Amino acid sequence: MGGVCGKPSSAVEEGRESPKLRQANKGAAVVSRGNSGKRVESFRAKDGRENGDGRVGYVDKRTNSSRRVRDEQSEKKKSQLVDTIPRGISSANEAELIAVGWPSWLVGAAGESIKGWIPRRADTFEKLEKIGQGTYSSVYKARDLLHKKVVALKRVRFDNLDRESVKFMAREILILRRLNHPNIIKLEGLVTSRTSSSLYLVFEYMEHDLTGLASLPGVKFTEPQVKCYMQQLLSGLDHCHSHGVLHRDIKGSNLLIDDNGILKIADFGLASFFEHHQSAPLTSHVVTLWYRPPELLLGATYYGVAVDLWSSGCILGELYAGKPIMPGRTEVEQLHKIFKLCGSPSEDYWKKSKLHKSTVFKPIQPYRRHLAETFKDFPDAAVGLMEILLAVDPAHRGTAAFALKSEFFTVEPHACDPTTLPKYPPSKEIDAKLRSEEARRLGAGIKDDKVERDTRGSKDSRAVPAPDANAELAMSLQKRGRSNPKTRSEQFNRHKDEAASGFPIDPPRATHALKEVRKEQMEQPANRASYSGPLVPGVGWTKAAKKHEAMPVVLPRTNLSSLSGLVASRTLTSEDSRDKFFPPHQVAADQARRVSETFDEWGSSRKQDIKHQNQGVTGSRQMGNVLGSTKESIMGFQGKGSKIHFSGPLLVPSNNVDQMLKDHDRQIQEAARRARIEKARVGNIQPQGLQVTPNPMYVGNRGAR
Ligand SMILES: Nc1ncnc2c1ncn2[C@@H]1O[C@H](COP(=O)(O)OP(=O)(O)OP(=O)(O)O)[C@@H](O)[C@H]1O
C-alpha cells in the first residue's frame, strides 16, 4: 500500500507461526544458510528471534566449537536478560529499511519490529480529535485518507535519541505484530518518516472502552452481556497466552469495544513474552494496582498467565458490581484488600513461593476467604468463576481456556451475541473523567461538601478509577526527569493541579516505566535516578515495593495522605484495629525500612541535608508547603514555617503514628479542599468537551518506561 505500512510479509508477522514460535521459545539451535551459502548455526532466542542483531551468534561451522558454545551461552544469557526487547538487524536489512523511509534511529535500535513494513506518511491521515490519554501516549481519532476509514492513532512518547527507549517502545509493536485474533486490537501500520522523531501506531478505531462504557449514566450490564464481554476477554487472553505473550495490564480502559459489541484487548505496552519454564526473572512492577495479583504485590519475579487471569477476575467482579472490587491506594492497602476478600495464602504457599516480601507482609493469623459472602448477590456461576480467577495461589487460577469452559459460560443465560448488545454513545475512560470533572466542578461551585460527596458517589465517578497512587508512574517520571530535567517541575505541577482540582486520575498504574522489565533488571544502581526537584502540594512520596522506587505520587482528592506507605499501614492498624494484617512491630519496621530506603534513594543533594543520628533521623530542608514530604508522609511530622525538623526514633509506636497520621491527613485534606475551591474560583478548570490539553507530565523519555 503505497506509503502504507505494508502487510506483514512473513508468517511470524501475521501471527501464524505459533508452533514454530513455541519451538523457538524453548530456545533451540537453528541450522540455516548464511548469506554466503555456508551452513551456519545460531542460537534462537526464546522469543523466536535469531540472536543479537542477526549477525552475532551466527557461527561458521568451522570455527572453534568451544568458542561457539561460549558464544551461544552468552547469547542465551543475553537473550534471557533482554527478553523481548526488539533488536537490530543486519546492515543490509537496515539499509533496505532506511531506503523505504524508516528513520535511522528506529532501524538501528529496533529494526526487527518494523521488518517487512513500510511507514505511512503523516499527511495521509487527518487528525480529528483526541480520544485517549495514556501514561505514555496520546490517542487520536483520525481519518485514513488512503483507505477512507476512521482509525485511532496512538502517538507513543519516547526519546528517539535513546536507543533503549526506542527498543522498549518497539517491543509493543513487535508483540502486536505477533498476535492475530478477533479479540486483540490490530496494529494496522506505523506513521513516521526518515526525518521524523516521532512515531504513531495506527489501529482500527474502537468507539468505546469498558471503563467508559460501564461509567455511562444508566448503564448496567445484564448477565448475558457480562458473559459476552468476559468470553471475548478470555478468548483474546487465551490467544495471547498460547502465543507466549503475557499482557500484564488487563483493566477496563485497555478493553476496547466497537459498535458491533466486539471487545479487543489493547495496550500491549507492558506485555512481555514468557515461557512456561521461565528461566529469567520478570519485573513484579506490572499491572495497574487495582488489578494486580497478590504474587506481584509480594514481589514475585517468576510468574505466568495467572497474573492476567487475576486481573480478569477483577474485571468480572467489576462488571457485576458496577465499580472496581478492590480499589487500593497503595500496594500495601491493595494487598490488604486482597487478603480481606480472598483470604491470605496458605502456609504451604508462603513456604514454596519464597517471595521476598513475605516476611513483611505475612499476617500473623491467616485471613479467611470471604468472596462468596461478599458477592452473594452475584449469580452462582459468576462467583464460581471468580473463585477460580481470584485464587490467591496463582497455581489454582487455571488458564483462560479452562475458564472459557467453566459453568459460567455453559449455564443459562448464555452469553449474548455481540451484535445484539445495545448501541452506546461513544464512551471512553477519558469521557468518564471529563464528566466526573464537570460534576466536581459544579459541586465545588456550590461549595457544599455534601454535594461534593454525593457527586463522588454518583455513577459518574463510580466506575472511574479515582486517585493515582502510582508509585511506578512516579518512578518513570523520575527517570524521565533525569533525561529531561526541564520538564520535571512541569510534571510535578501537573500532579499538583490534578490533585488540587481533584481531577480523577487512573488507578495506580503499572506504567511503561515498569514496562521496561529487562532494562530495570540490567540497570546498575548507580544509574538510578534520584529526585531532587521541588516538593509541591499534591505530590507525596510513597515507597513502592522495589528498593529504588522512592518516588513522588499524585495524592488523591479524597484522602491525600493515604498514599504514603505508612498511611496504608495506618489504615490497617486503625481501621482494622483487630486486624491481624500487620502486627505493630511489622508496621514500625516497615515504616523504618521505608524511611531509610527513601533516604537511601534521595539524591545526593538531599542526602547532604539529612543526618542519621543513632537510631533517629534528623534533617531539615526547605518546604514551600506543609504538604508532600516523604518524611512527613511517612513519619507523620509536620513542618513549622518553612522548615521541618526530624528527630526521634525510627520505630515509632504505632498508636502515636496513628494520631500523627490522622492530624496529617486532616491537614492535607483541608489544604487540598482549599486548593480545589480556589482553583474552581479562578476558573482554571478543564472545560467540558474533549479538549484535553497535552499533559506535560507525560512528555519525556518513554525509554524510561
Ligand atoms: N484503537 C483505539 N480506538 C479507540 N480508542 C483507543 C484505541 N486505542 C486506545 N484508545 C483510547 O486511548 C486510551 C489510551 O490508550 P492506551 O491504553 O493504548 O495508552 P497507554 O499510554 O498505554 O495507556 P496506559 O497509561 O493506560 O497504559 C485507551 O484507554 C482508549 O480509551
PDBQT file of the ligand as one rigid body, heavy atoms in Angstrom, charges set to zero:
ROOT
HETATM    1  N1  LIG A 801      -7.812   1.656  18.766  1.00  0.00    +0.000 N 
HETATM    2  C1  LIG A 801      -8.363   2.548  19.566  1.00  0.00    +0.000 A 
HETATM    3  N2  LIG A 801      -9.556   3.068  19.262  1.00  0.00    +0.000 NA
HETATM    4  C2  LIG A 801     -10.141   3.952  20.065  1.00  0.00    +0.000 A 
HETATM    5  N3  LIG A 801      -9.624   4.384  21.233  1.00  0.00    +0.000 NA
HETATM    6  C3  LIG A 801      -8.430   3.910  21.602  1.00  0.00    +0.000 A 
HETATM    7  C4  LIG A 801      -7.730   2.970  20.794  1.00  0.00    +0.000 A 
HETATM    8  N4  LIG A 801      -6.586   2.671  21.416  1.00  0.00    +0.000 NA
HETATM    9  C5  LIG A 801      -6.554   3.375  22.562  1.00  0.00    +0.000 A 
HETATM   10  N5  LIG A 801      -7.660   4.126  22.685  1.00  0.00    +0.000 N 
HETATM   11  C6  LIG A 801      -8.011   5.011  23.810  1.00  0.00    +0.000 C 
HETATM   12  O1  LIG A 801      -6.842   5.604  24.324  1.00  0.00    +0.000 OA
HETATM   13  C7  LIG A 801      -6.644   5.219  25.700  1.00  0.00    +0.000 C 
HETATM   14  C8  LIG A 801      -5.154   5.085  25.956  1.00  0.00    +0.000 C 
HETATM   15  O2  LIG A 801      -4.618   4.103  25.101  1.00  0.00    +0.000 OA
HETATM   16  P1  LIG A 801      -3.557   3.039  25.598  1.00  0.00    +0.000 P 
HETATM   17  O3  LIG A 801      -4.118   2.326  26.789  1.00  0.00    +0.000 OA
HETATM   18  O4  LIG A 801      -3.159   2.186  24.472  1.00  0.00    +0.000 OA
HETATM   19  O5  LIG A 801      -2.364   4.019  26.029  1.00  0.00    +0.000 OA
HETATM   20  P2  LIG A 801      -1.297   3.878  27.169  1.00  0.00    +0.000 P 
HETATM   21  O6  LIG A 801      -0.446   5.096  27.162  1.00  0.00    +0.000 OA
HETATM   22  O7  LIG A 801      -0.559   2.612  27.025  1.00  0.00    +0.000 OA
HETATM   23  O8  LIG A 801      -2.223   3.854  28.419  1.00  0.00    +0.000 OA
HETATM   24  P3  LIG A 801      -1.972   3.407  29.904  1.00  0.00    +0.000 P 
HETATM   25  O9  LIG A 801      -1.340   4.559  30.570  1.00  0.00    +0.000 OA
HETATM   26  O10 LIG A 801      -3.379   3.147  30.379  1.00  0.00    +0.000 OA
HETATM   27  O11 LIG A 801      -1.135   2.194  29.922  1.00  0.00    +0.000 OA
HETATM   28  C9  LIG A 801      -7.466   3.945  25.878  1.00  0.00    +0.000 C 
HETATM   29  O12 LIG A 801      -7.906   3.775  27.198  1.00  0.00    +0.000 OA
HETATM   30  C10 LIG A 801      -8.617   4.157  24.914  1.00  0.00    +0.000 C 
HETATM   31  O13 LIG A 801      -9.674   4.851  25.524  1.00  0.00    +0.000 OA
ENDROOT
TORSDOF 0
